[in-house]
Amino acid sequence: MAKNYYEITLALAGVCQAAHVVQQLAQQGHCNTAALNVSLRSLIDLNPGSTLAVFGNDEANLKVGLETLMAVLNSSNRQGASAELTRYTLSMMVLERKLHSNKTAMNTLAQRISQLDRQLAHYELESDTITSAMAGIYVDVISPLGPRIQVTGSPQVLQNSQVQSKVRAALLAGIRSAVLWQQVGGGRLQLMFSRQRLLSEAKTILSRLGPAY
């Protein structure tokens, strides 16, 4: 069966978008709000009609993720910003595999995420209440699976509890995209052997979005 590289690329861009958001939050204490919103929203819909539906049915919602994916795929250097993004991306994929092989954790995760709906009736998606609830799910369900993701940034920024919550919520969203990536036929080997295929797919989608101003 031929792999659907369009869907694989979208899901991978979802993981990379979360990595980008985490990096921005850890270094600056704030991030691209639209990108964060798309990541957080992707957690809510547990039965999406399509891969694109997870990200609000609009390719433009993944622009940051697609650009990050291209940076990660093009990156040959082992240092610097793109190396950090690659590390976050791969770490989320490792945790997704651990989650996948732990049925209890999978069930708890689905249960806890479905409970967010009740809170969303009263609070905005990006409110402290919701991001700390998402962070709580990450701490309770994902962290024990190990290995912990080392987030590097400004120590002052990372001491802020609201920033910590957003970072964990974004990591949870990245793992959600990694789950999706596996579901649509993604796999670690593609990152080594189908790099060009993924790059050209990301480029094609970005070219449809037109120039940025």
Disulfide bonds with the S-S distance in Angstrom:
none
